[in-house]
């Protein structure tokens, strides 16, 4: 029995070995097949991909790499990729063999293309270290970035130039203001003085032609004086540096009403004011704003009805104060709305209402400088409402 069992055991061992060899062969074929599938997949990637060994050889390169640099069989990496006869020193890629950390950088190849490269180490099946290097062509993106950078540089230069021009313009405006304040007003003052002296020096018939001429000359000189004063205010608003601080609008409106009483004695009884907020603003400009709006409302009151003006405030969803100045005056046709805030535009004759048409232009400038909005709604013979929108906190221009 023992002699018969020997051959049977050997045959059994042979069969087991044969099966094991067959299994390993299939496993190897499967690995090779999977590897080929993986390499085929890498060939289809829209990026330049290759494996790098520490002996400068390129074990694998995909289709895009070959189209760009040629076959890796032509030589080592420095020959194929950089057209050099010896290794690159220092080589940022080979640094990864020591650090074993993934790195990325932007690299420009000898053919002028700019690539974003990602280099990462991994362990091969035999335990050796290889490096995977992937490069994405970003030449067009880099060009767009460089073009944008150039545009920004040109824009910055343009802004500097425009700022210089604005400074020169502001300086010229200030010089004009000084000229208008002194050289223009002085002759007007003399015209008005000499007009009064003429009336005293000669025998002028009351209501006669001479008196009409002299009074007309005096009125014209006074209008010119008022125009110069308003132009000065407009130029000052346009050129002055805004000084922001916490301003109590209640105090500003009180000062305005007190000053308006000289021209409109009963104005305090005509104006009702809701409790107003404190805003971050320039106090002088806020005074100009409310004085022009309130004097405008008083000036254009109905002849047969007492003026009623209300100032109210509310907050909108954007953290802006909406301050409305509503009157029951003569109003105007809203088809003229687009001309309302332009200098020198008048909707009523000079003989009916005084003024130069600059006050509302000043209001618009002031509100614009405070990053706000100024709107108007009106109806003839019903009244007008101005709405001033001001931010709670400010970064005025």
C-alpha positions in Angstrom: 0.0 0.0 0.0 2.8 2.4 0.8 4.5 1.8 -2.6 1.2 2.6 -4.4 0.7 5.9 -2.6 4.0 7.4 -3.7 3.2 8.0 -7.4 -0.3 9.2 -6.5 1.1 11.9 -4.2 3.6 13.1 -6.8 0.8 13.4 -9.4 -1.3 15.3 -6.9 1.5 17.7 -6.2 2.2 18.2 -9.9 -1.5 18.9 -10.5 -1.6 21.5 -7.7 1.6 23.2 -9.0 0.1 23.2 -12.5 -3.1 24.8 -11.3 -1.1 27.4 -9.3 1.1 28.2 -12.3 -2.0 28.6 -14.4 -3.6 30.9 -11.8 -0.5 33.0 -11.6 -0.3 33.2 -15.4 -3.9 34.4 -15.6 -3.3 36.9 -12.8 -0.3 38.2 -14.6 -2.2 38.5 -17.9 -5.0 40.3 -16.0 -2.4 42.7 -14.5 -0.9 43.3 -18.0 -4.4 43.8 -19.4 -5.3 46.2 -16.7 -2.0 48.1 -17.1 -2.6 48.3 -20.9 -6.2 49.7 -20.2 -4.7 52.2 -17.8 -2.1 53.3 -20.2 -4.7 53.5 -23.0 -6.8 55.7 -20.7 -3.7 57.9 -20.0 -3.2 58.2 -23.8 -6.7 59.8 -24.1 -6.2 62.4 -21.4 -6.0 66.0 -22.7 -2.9 66.5 -20.7 0.8 65.8 -21.1 1.6 62.8 -18.9 4.7 60.7 -18.3 6.5 58.6 -15.7 9.9 59.6 -14.6 12.6 57.3 -13.1 15.5 58.4 -11.0 18.0 57.3 -13.7 16.5 59.9 -16.1 14.6 57.4 -18.2 11.0 57.8 -19.1 9.3 54.4 -18.5 6.0 55.6 -20.0 4.7 58.7 -21.8 1.2 59.2 -23.2 0.1 60.3 -26.6 0.1 64.0 -25.9 3.6 63.9 -24.5 4.8 62.0 -27.6 3.1 64.6 -29.9 4.8 67.4 -28.1 8.3 66.0 -27.3 8.6 62.9 -29.4 9.2 59.3 -28.3 10.7 58.7 -24.9 13.0 56.1 -26.5 15.1 58.9 -28.1 17.0 59.3 -24.8 16.8 60.5 -21.2 14.4 63.2 -20.0 16.8 66.1 -20.3 17.4 65.1 -24.0 13.8 64.5 -24.9 12.1 67.4 -23.1 14.8 70.0 -22.9 17.2 69.3 -25.8 20.2 69.2 -23.5 23.1 66.9 -23.5 23.3 66.6 -19.7 20.9 66.7 -16.8 19.3 69.9 -15.7 20.9 71.4 -12.6 19.1 72.1 -10.4 16.1 70.0 -11.4 12.9 70.8 -9.6 11.3 67.4 -10.6 14.1 65.3 -9.2 13.7 67.1 -5.9 10.5 65.0 -5.4 12.6 61.8 -5.2 14.0 63.2 -1.9 11.0 65.0 -0.5 8.4 62.5 -1.6 5.8 65.3 -1.6 3.5 66.4 -4.4 4.4 69.8 -5.9 3.0 72.0 -8.6 4.4 74.9 -10.5 4.0 76.9 -13.8 6.7 76.1 -16.3 7.4 77.5 -19.8 8.9 74.9 -22.2 11.4 75.6 -24.9 8.6 75.6 -27.5 7.1 78.7 -25.7 4.1 77.0 -24.2 3.2 77.7 -20.6 2.1 74.7 -18.5 0.7 74.0 -15.1 2.6 70.9 -13.9 1.8 68.6 -11.0 4.5 66.2 -9.9 3.7 63.4 -7.4 5.7 60.3 -6.3 4.5 56.8 -6.1 5.8 53.3 -5.4 6.1 50.9 -8.4 5.3 47.2 -8.2 8.9 46.3 -7.7 9.2 48.8 -4.7 11.1 51.4 -6.6 10.0 55.1 -6.6 8.7 56.7 -9.8 7.3 60.1 -10.4 4.1 60.9 -12.2 4.3 64.3 -14.0 1.2 65.9 -15.5 1.3 69.1 -17.5 -1.8 71.1 -18.5 -1.3 73.6 -21.3 -2.4 77.0 -19.9 -0.7 79.2 -22.6 -4.0 80.9 -23.6 -5.0 81.4 -20.0 -1.6 82.8 -19.1 -1.8 85.1 -22.1 -5.2 86.3 -21.0 -3.9 86.8 -17.5 -0.9 88.8 -18.8 -3.2 90.8 -21.1 -5.4 91.6 -18.1 -2.4 92.6 -16.1 -1.3 94.9 -18.9 -4.8 96.4 -19.1 -4.8 97.0 -15.3 -1.5 98.7 -15.5 -2.7 100.9 -18.4 -5.9 101.6 -16.4 -3.9 102.5 -13.4 -1.8 104.9 -15.4 -5.0 106.3 -17.0 -6.5 106.8 -13.5 -3.3 108.6 -12.4 -3.5 110.8 -15.4 -7.2 111.6 -14.9 -6.5 112.3 -11.2 -3.8 114.7 -12.1 -6.2 116.4 -14.7 -8.9 116.6 -12.0 -6.4 118.2 -9.6 -5.4 120.8 -12.2 -9.1 121.4 -12.9 -9.9 121.8 -9.2 -7.0 124.2 -8.9 -8.3 126.2 -11.9 -11.7 126.2 -10.3 -10.4 127.6 -7.1 -8.5 130.3 -9.0 -11.7 131.1 -10.8 -13.5 131.3 -7.4 -10.9 133.7 -6.1 -11.2 135.8 -9.3 -15.0 135.8 -9.2 -15.0 136.7 -5.5 -12.8 139.7 -5.9 -12.3 140.9 -9.5 -15.9 140.4 -10.7 -17.7 141.5 -7.6 -15.8 144.8 -7.2 -17.0 146.4 -10.5 -20.6 145.3 -9.6 -20.3 146.9 -6.2 -19.2 150.2 -7.9 -22.0 150.1 -10.4 -24.6 149.8 -7.6 -22.9 152.6 -5.6 -22.7 154.9 -8.6 -26.3 154.2 -9.5 -27.4 155.3 -6.0 -25.1 158.4 -6.3 -26.6 159.3 -9.6 -30.1 159.3 -8.2 -28.9 161.6 -5.4 -26.8 163.8 -7.6 -29.3 164.6 -10.4 -32.9 165.6 -10.3 -34.7 162.4 -11.3 -38.4 162.6 -12.0 -40.1 159.9 -9.9 -41.4 157.2 -12.1 -39.7 158.8 -15.1 -37.6 157.1 -17.8 -34.3 158.1 -16.0 -35.4 156.5 -12.8 -36.5 153.4 -14.6 -33.1 153.1 -16.3 -31.2 153.5 -13.0 -33.4 151.0 -11.1 -33.1 148.6 -14.0 -29.3 149.0 -13.9 -29.3 148.4 -10.2 -31.5 145.3 -10.5 -29.3 143.8 -13.2 -26.2 144.4 -11.1 -27.8 142.8 -8.1 -28.8 139.7 -10.2 -25.2 139.5 -11.5 -24.0 139.7 -7.9 -26.4 136.9 -6.9 -25.3 134.8 -9.8 -21.6 135.2 -8.9 -22.4 134.2 -5.3 -24.3 131.1 -6.4 -21.5 130.1 -8.9 -19.0 130.5 -6.0 -21.1 128.1 -3.9 -21.4 125.6 -6.8 -17.6 125.7 -7.5 -16.8 125.3 -3.8 -19.1 122.2 -3.5 -17.5 120.8 -6.7 -13.9 121.3 -5.6 -13.8 121.1 -1.8 -12.6 118.1 0.1 -15.5 116.5 2.0 -14.9 116.4 5.8 -17.0 113.6 7.2 -18.1 113.6 10.8 -21.2 112.7 12.9 -23.7 115.4 12.0 -27.0 115.9 13.8 -29.5 116.9 11.1 -31.9 118.4 13.7 -29.3 121.0 14.6 -28.6 121.7 10.9 -32.3 122.2 10.1 -32.7 124.5 13.2 -29.8 126.7 11.9 -31.3 126.8 8.4 -34.8 127.9 9.7 -33.2 130.5 11.9 -31.4 132.0 8.9 -34.4 131.8 6.6 -36.5 133.9 9.1 -34.7 137.0 7.8 -36.3 136.4 4.3 -39.4 134.5 5.3 -40.4 135.8 8.8 -43.2 133.2 9.3 -41.3 130.2 8.1 -40.9 128.6 11.6 -44.7 128.2 11.8 -44.8 126.8 8.2 -42.2 124.0 8.7 -42.8 120.8 10.7 -39.8 118.6 11.4 -39.8 115.0 12.4 -36.9 113.8 14.7 -34.0 113.6 12.2 -31.1 111.2 12.5 -27.4 111.7 12.9 -25.5 110.9 9.7 -21.8 110.7 8.7 -21.6 113.8 6.5 -20.0 117.2 5.9 -21.9 119.7 8.1 -21.4 122.7 5.8 -22.7 120.8 2.8 -25.7 119.5 4.8 -26.5 123.1 5.7 -26.4 124.1 2.0 -28.6 121.1 1.1 -31.4 121.9 3.5 -31.2 125.6 3.1 -31.7 125.4 -0.7 -34.5 122.8 -0.4 -36.4 124.7 2.3 -36.0 128.1 0.7 -37.1 126.6 -2.6 -40.3 125.3 -0.9 -41.0 128.7 0.7 -40.3 130.6 -2.4 -42.7 128.6 -4.6 -45.6 128.7 -2.1 -49.1 129.5 -3.4 -50.0 133.2 -3.1 -53.5 132.4 -1.7 -52.5 129.7 0.7 -50.2 129.5 3.7 -47.1 127.4 3.1 -47.0 124.0 4.8 -43.7 122.1 4.7 -43.0 118.8 6.4 -39.7 117.0 6.9 -40.0 113.3 7.5 -37.6 110.4 7.7 -37.6 106.6 7.4 -35.1 103.8 6.9 -35.2 101.6 3.8 -33.9 98.0 3.5 -30.5 99.0 2.3 -29.7 101.0 5.6 -30.3 104.3 3.9 -32.2 107.2 5.4 -35.0 108.5 3.2 -35.6 112.1 4.1 -38.5 113.8 2.4 -39.2 117.5 2.2 -42.9 117.9 1.1 -44.6 121.2 0.4 -48.1 122.4 -0.8 -46.7 124.9 -3.3 -47.3 125.6 -6.9 -45.5 122.4 -8.1 -44.5 121.8 -11.7 -45.2 119.6 -14.7 -43.0 116.4 -14.4 -42.2 116.5 -18.1 -39.5 119.0 -17.1 -38.1 116.7 -14.5 -34.9 115.9 -16.4 -33.9 119.6 -16.4 -34.6 120.2 -12.7 -31.1 119.7 -11.3 -29.2 121.4 -14.1 -27.5 124.8 -13.4 -29.3 127.9 -14.7 -32.5 125.9 -15.6 -35.6 127.8 -14.6 -39.2 126.6 -14.9 -40.7 130.0 -13.9 -40.0 133.6 -15.1 -37.5 135.8 -13.3 -40.2 138.5 -12.9 -42.3 136.1 -10.9 -39.6 134.4 -8.8 -36.1 135.4 -7.9 -33.1 133.1 -8.1 -30.4 132.0 -10.6 -31.4 128.3 -11.0 -28.2 127.0 -9.3 -29.6 126.1 -5.9 -30.9 122.7 -6.8 -27.8 121.9 -8.8 -25.8 122.5 -5.6 -28.2 120.1 -3.8 -27.6 117.4 -6.4 -23.8 117.8 -6.1 -24.0 117.6 -2.3 -26.0 114.4 -2.3 -23.8 112.8 -5.0 -20.7 113.6 -2.9 -22.3 111.7 0.0 -23.0 108.6 -2.1 -26.7 109.3 -2.0 -29.6 110.1 -4.3 -31.9 113.1 -4.8 -35.3 112.6 -6.4 -38.3 114.8 -6.9 -42.0 114.3 -7.5 -44.4 117.1 -8.2 -47.9 117.9 -9.4 -49.0 121.4 -10.5 -51.0 123.3 -8.0 -50.7 120.4 -5.5 -47.1 120.5 -4.3 -43.6 119.0 -4.6 -41.7 116.4 -2.6 -37.9 116.1 -2.6 -36.5 112.8 -1.3 -32.9 112.7 -0.1 -31.4 109.3 0.3 -28.3 109.2 2.5 -26.3 106.2 3.7 -26.2 105.6 7.5 -22.4 105.3 7.3 -20.5 106.9 4.6 -17.3 106.8 2.5 -18.0 110.0 0.4 -16.1 110.6 -2.8 
